[in-house]
Amino acid sequence: MSKIIGYLRLMRPINCVMMGFAVLVGAAIANPNILRAPWLYLVYGFTTGFMLTAASMSINDYYDRAIDAVNEPNRPIPSGLIKPKEALAFAFILTAIGFTFAYLTNISCFAVAIFAWIVFVSYTTVGKRSGLSGNFLVSTCVAIPFIYGNYAISSAIDLKVIVFASMAFLSNTGREITKGIVDVEGDKTRNVKTLAVRFGEKNAAVAAIIFYLIAVLLSPIPWLLDLVSVLFIPLVAITDLGLVISSLMLFRDSSRENARRIKKTVLYLFLIGLLAFVVGAVR
């Protein structure tokens, strides 16, 4: 039983569900009549997003096992619950499942899925030590599910999807920089050049805040352009308020402990934001 729990923790189910929902959001944005869209392709899309995210989390933990031994010793691999080779094998199985469902959807989705996987592996193996450019690679992976969802039900990319993907890219970049503050001690031992390592926690916090606030400033655009209904406003307002408060808290206290709390809070704010997109896009 503990082994199963270890694999579940390796997957980070909340992240996986978020990516699966992001695919559905992309589909909903591209087609306001999403409830009339082919439901099987939506299931395929959610499954692809879920499985490939789970695979990427497993690969990440494999490559981060030395850093996690310092920063997160209770993670499945450094704690000894899951062996490194087991994590890689698990990632391979998850990747195969994700690619299979992408192929069953259409060739465009299959191509996007492969691109997303390549981007993440590039980040894990090379980009992670490059700092901000590595953060951008991760944020690209977060934005791609919106594009994938679009292609799951349409052969052409929709302008509305590009707007939402941009917002996701910005806000996640802020979270990645915040995560760098949490991991600063372990990153120093591995020469990972995050903003927190290179310029200090306070400057990294300011950079994260800038990305959070730009995302907040972009949030009214979908409604102003009549891309979503008025139902979008209440939920996105909660997300915006949460990001503003989190930014203020991070500015006042850029310690590792506070950054860890904010990193987790922002993750839940993302979920509320995704719901805002879904509710607002479906008319």
C-alpha positions as CSV (number, residue, x, y, z in Angstrom):
1,M,0.0,0.0,0.0
2,S,2.8,2.4,0.8
3,K,4.3,1.7,-2.6
4,I,1.1,2.7,-4.3
5,I,1.0,5.9,-2.2
6,G,4.6,6.6,-3.2
7,Y,3.7,6.4,-6.9
8,L,0.7,8.6,-6.4
9,R,2.9,11.2,-4.7
10,L,5.4,10.9,-7.5
11,M,2.6,11.8,-10.0
12,R,1.5,14.9,-8.0
13,P,-2.3,14.3,-8.8
14,I,-3.3,17.9,-8.3
15,N,-0.9,19.1,-11.0
16,C,-2.2,16.3,-13.3
17,V,-5.8,17.2,-12.8
18,M,-5.0,20.8,-13.4
19,M,-3.3,20.0,-16.7
20,G,-6.2,17.7,-17.7
21,F,-8.7,20.5,-17.0
22,A,-6.5,22.9,-18.9
23,V,-7.0,20.8,-22.0
24,L,-10.8,21.0,-21.4
25,V,-10.5,24.7,-20.9
26,G,-8.7,25.1,-24.2
27,A,-11.4,23.1,-25.9
28,A,-14.1,25.2,-24.2
29,I,-12.5,28.5,-25.3
30,A,-12.1,27.3,-28.9
31,N,-15.7,26.1,-28.9
32,P,-18.3,27.8,-26.6
33,N,-20.7,24.9,-27.4
34,I,-18.3,22.6,-25.7
35,L,-21.1,20.4,-24.3
36,R,-22.0,19.5,-27.9
37,A,-18.4,18.7,-28.8
38,P,-17.4,15.0,-29.3
39,W,-17.2,13.8,-25.7
40,L,-14.7,11.0,-26.6
41,Y,-12.1,13.5,-27.8
42,L,-12.5,15.5,-24.5
43,V,-11.9,12.3,-22.5
44,Y,-8.8,11.6,-24.6
45,G,-7.6,15.1,-24.1
46,F,-8.0,15.1,-20.4
47,T,-6.3,11.7,-20.2
48,T,-3.4,12.8,-22.3
49,G,-2.9,15.9,-20.2
50,F,-3.1,13.9,-16.9
51,M,-0.7,11.1,-18.0
52,L,2.0,13.3,-19.6
53,T,2.0,15.6,-16.6
54,A,2.3,12.6,-14.3
55,A,5.2,11.3,-16.5
56,S,6.9,14.6,-16.4
57,M,6.6,14.8,-12.6
58,S,8.2,11.4,-12.3
59,I,11.1,12.3,-14.6
60,N,11.6,15.5,-12.7
61,D,11.8,13.7,-9.4
62,Y,14.3,11.3,-10.9
63,Y,16.7,14.0,-12.0
64,D,16.0,16.1,-8.8
65,R,16.7,13.2,-6.4
66,A,20.0,14.7,-5.1
67,I,18.5,18.2,-4.7
68,D,15.3,16.7,-3.1
69,A,17.6,14.9,-0.6
70,V,18.4,18.4,0.7
71,N,15.2,20.3,0.1
72,E,12.5,17.6,0.2
73,P,13.9,14.5,1.9
74,N,10.4,13.1,2.3
75,R,9.8,12.9,-1.4
76,P,9.3,9.2,-2.7
77,I,12.8,8.8,-4.2
78,P,15.1,10.4,-1.5
79,S,13.0,8.7,1.2
80,G,13.7,5.3,-0.4
81,L,10.0,4.6,-1.0
82,I,10.5,4.5,-4.8
83,K,13.8,3.5,-6.4
84,P,15.1,5.8,-9.2
85,K,14.8,3.1,-11.8
86,E,11.3,2.4,-10.8
87,A,10.4,6.1,-11.2
88,L,11.9,6.1,-14.7
89,A,10.0,2.9,-15.7
90,F,6.8,4.4,-14.3
91,A,7.4,7.6,-16.3
92,F,7.9,5.5,-19.5
93,I,4.5,3.8,-18.9
94,L,2.7,7.0,-18.3
95,T,4.3,8.6,-21.4
96,A,3.2,5.7,-23.6
97,I,-0.4,6.0,-22.3
98,G,-0.4,9.7,-22.9
99,F,1.0,9.5,-26.4
100,T,-1.5,6.7,-27.3
101,F,-4.5,8.8,-26.4
102,A,-3.0,11.8,-28.2
103,Y,-2.6,9.7,-31.4
104,L,-6.2,8.5,-31.0
105,T,-7.4,12.1,-31.0
106,N,-5.7,13.4,-34.2
107,I,-2.3,14.0,-35.7
108,S,-2.1,17.6,-34.5
109,C,-2.7,16.6,-30.9
110,F,-0.1,13.9,-31.3
111,A,2.4,16.5,-32.6
112,V,1.6,18.9,-29.7
113,A,2.0,16.2,-27.1
114,I,5.4,15.2,-28.5
115,F,6.5,18.9,-28.5
116,A,5.3,19.3,-24.9
117,W,7.2,16.2,-23.8
118,I,10.4,17.4,-25.5
119,V,10.2,20.8,-23.9
120,F,9.8,19.3,-20.5
121,V,12.6,16.8,-20.9
122,S,14.8,19.7,-22.2
123,Y,14.0,21.6,-19.1
124,T,14.7,18.7,-16.7
125,T,18.0,17.7,-18.3
126,V,19.4,21.0,-19.3
127,G,17.2,24.1,-18.8
128,K,16.6,23.7,-15.1
129,R,20.1,25.0,-14.3
130,S,19.7,28.0,-16.6
131,G,17.4,30.0,-14.3
132,L,14.8,32.2,-15.9
133,S,15.0,30.5,-19.3
134,G,14.2,27.2,-17.5
135,N,11.2,28.8,-15.8
136,F,10.0,29.8,-19.3
137,L,10.3,26.2,-20.5
138,V,8.1,25.0,-17.6
139,S,5.6,27.8,-18.2
140,T,5.5,26.7,-21.9
141,C,4.5,23.2,-20.7
142,V,1.7,24.8,-18.6
143,A,0.4,26.9,-21.5
144,I,0.5,24.1,-24.1
145,P,-2.6,22.2,-22.7
146,F,-4.8,25.1,-23.8
147,I,-3.4,24.8,-27.3
148,Y,-3.8,21.0,-27.2
149,G,-7.5,21.4,-26.1
150,N,-8.1,23.7,-29.1
151,Y,-6.7,21.1,-31.5
152,A,-8.7,18.3,-29.9
153,I,-11.9,19.8,-31.4
154,S,-10.7,22.2,-34.1
155,S,-8.1,22.1,-36.9
156,A,-7.4,25.9,-36.5
157,I,-6.0,27.8,-33.5
158,D,-8.4,30.3,-32.0
159,L,-7.3,33.8,-30.9
160,K,-9.1,33.4,-27.6
161,V,-6.9,30.3,-26.8
162,I,-3.8,32.3,-27.3
163,V,-4.9,35.0,-24.8
164,F,-5.6,32.4,-22.1
165,A,-2.4,30.5,-22.8
166,S,-0.5,33.8,-22.4
167,M,-2.1,34.4,-19.0
168,A,-1.2,30.9,-17.9
169,F,2.4,31.3,-19.0
170,L,2.9,34.6,-17.1
171,S,1.3,33.4,-13.8
172,N,3.2,30.1,-13.8
173,T,6.5,31.8,-14.4
174,G,5.9,33.8,-11.2
175,R,5.2,30.5,-9.4
176,E,8.4,28.9,-10.7
177,I,10.5,31.9,-9.5
178,T,8.8,31.6,-6.1
179,K,9.6,27.9,-6.1
180,G,13.3,28.8,-6.7
181,I,13.2,30.7,-3.4
182,V,12.0,27.6,-1.6
183,D,14.7,25.4,-3.2
184,V,17.6,27.9,-3.0
185,E,19.8,25.9,-0.6
186,G,19.6,22.7,-2.6
187,D,20.0,24.5,-5.9
188,K,23.2,26.1,-4.7
189,T,24.7,22.7,-4.1
190,R,23.9,21.7,-7.6
191,N,24.8,25.0,-9.3
192,V,21.3,25.6,-10.4
193,K,21.3,29.2,-11.5
194,T,17.8,30.3,-10.4
195,L,17.1,34.0,-9.9
196,A,17.1,33.3,-6.1
197,V,20.5,31.8,-6.3
198,R,22.0,34.5,-8.6
199,F,20.4,37.6,-7.2
200,G,19.0,36.7,-3.8
201,E,15.6,35.8,-2.4
202,K,14.3,39.4,-2.3
203,N,15.1,40.2,-5.9
204,A,13.6,36.9,-7.0
205,A,10.5,37.7,-5.0
206,V,10.2,41.0,-6.9
207,A,10.6,39.3,-10.2
208,A,7.9,36.7,-9.3
209,I,5.6,39.5,-8.2
210,I,6.0,41.3,-11.6
211,F,4.9,38.2,-13.4
212,Y,1.9,37.7,-11.1
213,L,0.7,41.2,-11.5
214,I,1.1,41.2,-15.3
215,A,-1.1,38.2,-15.3
216,V,-3.6,40.0,-13.1
217,L,-3.6,43.0,-15.5
218,L,-4.3,40.8,-18.4
219,S,-7.3,39.0,-16.8
220,P,-10.0,41.6,-17.8
221,I,-9.0,41.4,-21.5
222,P,-11.1,38.2,-22.2
223,W,-14.2,39.8,-20.8
224,L,-13.6,43.2,-22.4
225,L,-13.1,41.6,-25.8
226,D,-16.4,39.6,-25.2
227,L,-14.5,36.3,-25.3
228,V,-16.3,35.1,-22.1
229,S,-19.5,35.7,-20.3
230,V,-20.1,37.8,-17.2
231,L,-19.9,34.6,-15.2
232,F,-16.2,34.7,-15.7
233,I,-15.8,37.8,-13.5
234,P,-16.5,36.5,-9.9
235,L,-14.1,33.5,-10.1
236,V,-11.3,35.4,-11.8
237,A,-11.7,38.2,-9.3
238,I,-11.0,35.6,-6.5
239,T,-7.9,34.5,-8.4
240,D,-6.7,38.1,-9.0
241,L,-7.3,39.1,-5.4
242,G,-5.4,36.0,-4.2
243,L,-2.5,36.7,-6.5
244,V,-2.3,40.4,-5.3
245,I,-2.4,39.4,-1.6
246,S,0.2,36.6,-2.3
247,S,2.4,39.2,-4.0
248,L,2.2,41.6,-1.0
249,M,3.0,38.8,1.4
250,L,5.9,37.7,-0.7
251,F,7.2,41.2,-0.9
252,R,7.0,41.7,2.8
253,D,8.6,38.3,3.6
254,S,10.7,36.5,1.0
255,S,11.8,33.7,3.3
256,R,11.9,30.1,2.2
257,E,9.0,29.2,4.6
258,N,6.7,32.0,3.3
259,A,7.6,31.3,-0.3
260,R,6.6,27.7,0.2
261,R,3.2,28.7,1.5
262,I,2.7,31.1,-1.3
263,K,3.7,28.5,-3.9
264,K,1.0,26.2,-2.6
265,T,-1.6,28.9,-2.4
266,V,-0.9,30.0,-6.0
267,L,-1.5,26.4,-7.1
268,Y,-5.0,26.5,-5.7
269,L,-5.6,29.9,-7.2
270,F,-4.8,28.4,-10.6
271,L,-7.6,25.8,-10.0
272,I,-10.0,28.6,-9.3
273,G,-8.8,30.5,-12.4
274,L,-9.3,27.4,-14.6
275,L,-12.8,27.1,-13.3
276,A,-13.3,30.8,-14.2
277,F,-12.2,30.1,-17.8
278,V,-14.6,27.1,-18.1
279,V,-17.6,28.9,-16.6
280,G,-17.0,32.0,-18.6
281,A,-16.3,30.3,-21.9
282,V,-19.3,28.0,-21.9
283,R,-22.3,30.0,-23.1
